[in-house]
């Protein structure tokens, strides 16, 4: 029971840090909303990083993606999906980002880390196929990273 509470608190901290560190981006497609954001992993608390096996570093970034089925009159319903992602920097170097699915209670999200360089702007491309859907949605996000 204690482990479940600790993991839930870690998830809430991860979401809080993510939401306060950068404005959330979202993309609508075919009755779904794809929520996506990217932050330096150094912004994570040691507990959150440890719980999710993420290396805290000013040279690493974290991509966080969740897919919500739009349900009228509600905030929506989290769904599983096939999610792929990559980032391209301004000189065209491409970084594939391996994502892992995280489930905490009703929440379902996908996280993956990647290298960052000071002053680097990355453009992320996501391809998302929600479970039970035949259509793949695309989303993009541009984020600039600074190293202190």
C-alpha positions as YAML, in Angstrom:
chain: A
units: angstrom
residues:
- id: 1
  name: UNK
  ca: [0.00, 0.00, 0.00]
- id: 2
  name: UNK
  ca: [2.81, 2.43, 0.90]
- id: 3
  name: UNK
  ca: [4.52, 1.75, -2.46]
- id: 4
  name: UNK
  ca: [1.30, 2.55, -4.33]
- id: 5
  name: UNK
  ca: [0.89, 5.84, -2.47]
- id: 6
  name: UNK
  ca: [4.55, 6.74, -3.04]
- id: 7
  name: UNK
  ca: [4.26, 5.97, -6.76]
- id: 8
  name: UNK
  ca: [1.07, 8.01, -7.05]
- id: 9
  name: UNK
  ca: [2.72, 10.94, -5.29]
- id: 10
  name: UNK
  ca: [5.72, 10.59, -7.62]
- id: 11
  name: UNK
  ca: [3.41, 10.67, -10.63]
- id: 12
  name: UNK
  ca: [1.70, 13.79, -9.32]
- id: 13
  name: UNK
  ca: [5.08, 15.44, -8.78]
- id: 14
  name: UNK
  ca: [6.16, 14.50, -12.32]
- id: 15
  name: UNK
  ca: [3.00, 15.98, -13.76]
- id: 16
  name: UNK
  ca: [3.30, 19.10, -11.59]
- id: 17
  name: UNK
  ca: [6.93, 19.70, -12.55]
- id: 18
  name: UNK
  ca: [6.14, 19.08, -16.19]
- id: 19
  name: UNK
  ca: [3.13, 21.39, -16.19]
- id: 20
  name: UNK
  ca: [4.93, 24.22, -14.42]
- id: 21
  name: UNK
  ca: [8.18, 23.93, -16.37]
- id: 22
  name: UNK
  ca: [6.71, 24.38, -19.82]
- id: 23
  name: UNK
  ca: [3.33, 25.22, -21.24]
- id: 24
  name: UNK
  ca: [1.51, 22.10, -22.27]
- id: 25
  name: UNK
  ca: [0.94, 21.48, -25.92]
- id: 26
  name: UNK
  ca: [-1.87, 19.42, -27.36]
- id: 27
  name: UNK
  ca: [-3.07, 18.27, -30.74]
- id: 28
  name: UNK
  ca: [-6.63, 17.27, -31.61]
- id: 29
  name: UNK
  ca: [-7.33, 14.48, -34.09]
- id: 30
  name: UNK
  ca: [-10.23, 12.16, -34.88]
- id: 31
  name: UNK
  ca: [-11.91, 12.39, -31.44]
- id: 32
  name: UNK
  ca: [-8.66, 12.26, -29.45]
- id: 33
  name: UNK
  ca: [-6.36, 14.79, -27.82]
- id: 34
  name: UNK
  ca: [-2.63, 14.13, -27.80]
- id: 35
  name: UNK
  ca: [-0.95, 15.95, -24.91]
- id: 36
  name: UNK
  ca: [2.80, 16.38, -25.34]
- id: 37
  name: UNK
  ca: [5.62, 18.27, -23.66]
- id: 38
  name: UNK
  ca: [9.39, 18.12, -23.18]
- id: 39
  name: UNK
  ca: [11.55, 19.24, -20.26]
- id: 40
  name: UNK
  ca: [15.15, 18.80, -19.08]
- id: 41
  name: UNK
  ca: [15.36, 15.81, -16.75]
- id: 42
  name: UNK
  ca: [17.31, 17.96, -14.26]
- id: 43
  name: UNK
  ca: [13.94, 19.54, -13.35]
- id: 44
  name: UNK
  ca: [12.64, 16.24, -11.99]
- id: 45
  name: UNK
  ca: [12.92, 15.55, -8.30]
- id: 46
  name: UNK
  ca: [15.32, 12.74, -7.38]
- id: 47
  name: UNK
  ca: [12.35, 10.66, -6.14]
- id: 48
  name: UNK
  ca: [10.42, 10.98, -9.42]
- id: 49
  name: UNK
  ca: [13.51, 10.21, -11.49]
- id: 50
  name: UNK
  ca: [14.28, 7.17, -9.35]
- id: 51
  name: UNK
  ca: [10.71, 5.82, -9.46]
- id: 52
  name: UNK
  ca: [10.62, 6.01, -13.26]
- id: 53
  name: UNK
  ca: [14.27, 5.05, -13.83]
- id: 54
  name: UNK
  ca: [15.07, 8.37, -15.50]
- id: 55
  name: UNK
  ca: [18.58, 9.80, -15.38]
- id: 56
  name: UNK
  ca: [18.51, 13.34, -13.98]
- id: 57
  name: UNK
  ca: [20.92, 15.44, -16.01]
- id: 58
  name: UNK
  ca: [21.17, 18.89, -17.52]
- id: 59
  name: UNK
  ca: [22.20, 17.06, -20.71]
- id: 60
  name: UNK
  ca: [19.06, 14.90, -20.97]
- id: 61
  name: UNK
  ca: [15.49, 15.81, -21.87]
- id: 62
  name: UNK
  ca: [12.22, 13.99, -21.20]
- id: 63
  name: UNK
  ca: [9.33, 13.71, -23.64]
- id: 64
  name: UNK
  ca: [5.94, 13.07, -22.03]
- id: 65
  name: UNK
  ca: [2.93, 12.04, -24.15]
- id: 66
  name: UNK
  ca: [-0.62, 11.07, -23.22]
- id: 67
  name: UNK
  ca: [-3.65, 10.31, -25.36]
- id: 68
  name: UNK
  ca: [-7.16, 11.19, -24.23]
- id: 69
  name: UNK
  ca: [-10.36, 10.06, -25.95]
- id: 70
  name: UNK
  ca: [-12.66, 13.08, -26.08]
- id: 71
  name: UNK
  ca: [-15.87, 12.33, -24.17]
- id: 72
  name: UNK
  ca: [-18.48, 15.13, -24.17]
- id: 73
  name: UNK
  ca: [-19.19, 16.57, -20.74]
- id: 74
  name: UNK
  ca: [-16.00, 15.11, -19.21]
- id: 75
  name: UNK
  ca: [-12.27, 15.73, -19.20]
- id: 76
  name: UNK
  ca: [-11.92, 12.66, -21.41]
- id: 77
  name: UNK
  ca: [-10.70, 9.11, -21.02]
- id: 78
  name: UNK
  ca: [-7.03, 8.02, -21.14]
- id: 79
  name: UNK
  ca: [-6.33, 5.39, -23.79]
- id: 80
  name: UNK
  ca: [-3.41, 3.18, -24.73]
- id: 81
  name: UNK
  ca: [-1.81, 3.77, -28.08]
- id: 82
  name: UNK
  ca: [1.07, 2.87, -30.33]
- id: 83
  name: UNK
  ca: [3.31, 5.93, -30.05]
- id: 84
  name: UNK
  ca: [6.53, 6.66, -31.91]
- id: 85
  name: UNK
  ca: [8.64, 9.79, -31.59]
- id: 86
  name: UNK
  ca: [11.76, 11.43, -32.87]
- id: 87
  name: UNK
  ca: [13.41, 14.84, -32.57]
- id: 88
  name: UNK
  ca: [15.33, 16.83, -35.17]
- id: 89
  name: UNK
  ca: [17.67, 19.70, -34.33]
- id: 90
  name: UNK
  ca: [18.21, 22.80, -36.46]
- id: 91
  name: UNK
  ca: [21.01, 21.20, -38.50]
- id: 92
  name: UNK
  ca: [18.88, 18.16, -39.29]
- id: 93
  name: UNK
  ca: [20.31, 15.63, -36.85]
- id: 94
  name: UNK
  ca: [17.60, 13.13, -35.94]
- id: 95
  name: UNK
  ca: [17.25, 11.45, -32.53]
- id: 96
  name: UNK
  ca: [14.90, 8.47, -32.26]
- id: 97
  name: UNK
  ca: [13.16, 8.50, -28.87]
- id: 98
  name: UNK
  ca: [12.25, 5.19, -27.31]
- id: 99
  name: UNK
  ca: [9.04, 5.57, -25.29]
- id: 100
  name: UNK
  ca: [7.84, 3.41, -22.44]
- id: 101
  name: UNK
  ca: [4.25, 3.16, -21.28]
- id: 102
  name: UNK
  ca: [3.49, 4.16, -17.71]
- id: 103
  name: UNK
  ca: [0.20, 3.30, -15.98]
- id: 104
  name: UNK
  ca: [-0.69, 4.87, -12.67]
- id: 105
  name: UNK
  ca: [-4.29, 4.33, -11.62]
- id: 106
  name: UNK
  ca: [-6.41, 5.55, -14.52]
- id: 107
  name: UNK
  ca: [-3.55, 7.57, -16.05]
- id: 108
  name: UNK
  ca: [-1.70, 6.24, -19.10]
- id: 109
  name: UNK
  ca: [1.25, 8.09, -20.54]
- id: 110
  name: UNK
  ca: [4.44, 7.51, -22.51]
- id: 111
  name: UNK
  ca: [7.86, 8.85, -21.57]
- id: 112
  name: UNK
  ca: [11.26, 8.76, -23.19]
- id: 113
  name: UNK
  ca: [14.54, 10.56, -22.72]
- id: 114
  name: UNK
  ca: [16.98, 12.04, -25.22]
- id: 115
  name: UNK
  ca: [20.22, 14.05, -25.28]
- id: 116
  name: UNK
  ca: [20.15, 17.88, -25.21]
- id: 117
  name: UNK
  ca: [22.73, 20.59, -25.83]
- id: 118
  name: UNK
  ca: [22.71, 24.16, -24.51]
- id: 119
  name: UNK
  ca: [20.71, 26.49, -26.74]
- id: 120
  name: UNK
  ca: [19.46, 23.62, -28.88]
- id: 121
  name: UNK
  ca: [16.01, 23.79, -30.45]
- id: 122
  name: UNK
  ca: [14.41, 20.43, -31.11]
- id: 123
  name: UNK
  ca: [11.35, 19.74, -33.21]
- id: 124
  name: UNK
  ca: [9.57, 16.59, -32.04]
- id: 125
  name: UNK
  ca: [7.39, 14.53, -34.34]
- id: 126
  name: UNK
  ca: [4.91, 12.08, -32.85]
- id: 127
  name: UNK
  ca: [2.85, 9.41, -34.56]
- id: 128
  name: UNK
  ca: [0.00, 8.08, -32.45]
- id: 129
  name: UNK
  ca: [-2.42, 5.24, -33.20]
- id: 130
  name: UNK
  ca: [-4.91, 4.91, -30.32]
- id: 131
  name: UNK
  ca: [-5.97, 1.38, -29.42]
- id: 132
  name: UNK
  ca: [-9.02, 0.41, -31.48]
- id: 133
  name: UNK
  ca: [-8.44, 3.16, -34.05]
- id: 134
  name: UNK
  ca: [-7.41, 2.58, -37.64]
- id: 135
  name: UNK
  ca: [-6.14, 6.14, -38.01]
- id: 136
  name: UNK
  ca: [-2.75, 7.48, -37.02]
- id: 137
  name: UNK
  ca: [-2.52, 11.04, -35.79]
- id: 138
  name: UNK
  ca: [0.57, 13.20, -36.08]
- id: 139
  name: UNK
  ca: [1.64, 15.89, -33.67]
- id: 140
  name: UNK
  ca: [4.66, 18.12, -33.43]
- id: 141
  name: UNK
  ca: [6.27, 20.18, -30.70]
- id: 142
  name: UNK
  ca: [9.18, 22.62, -30.83]
- id: 143
  name: UNK
  ca: [11.21, 23.18, -27.67]
- id: 144
  name: UNK
  ca: [14.40, 25.09, -26.94]
- id: 145
  name: UNK
  ca: [16.66, 23.81, -24.15]
- id: 146
  name: UNK
  ca: [19.14, 25.71, -21.99]
- id: 147
  name: UNK
  ca: [21.76, 24.25, -19.72]
- id: 148
  name: UNK
  ca: [22.67, 26.22, -16.58]
...
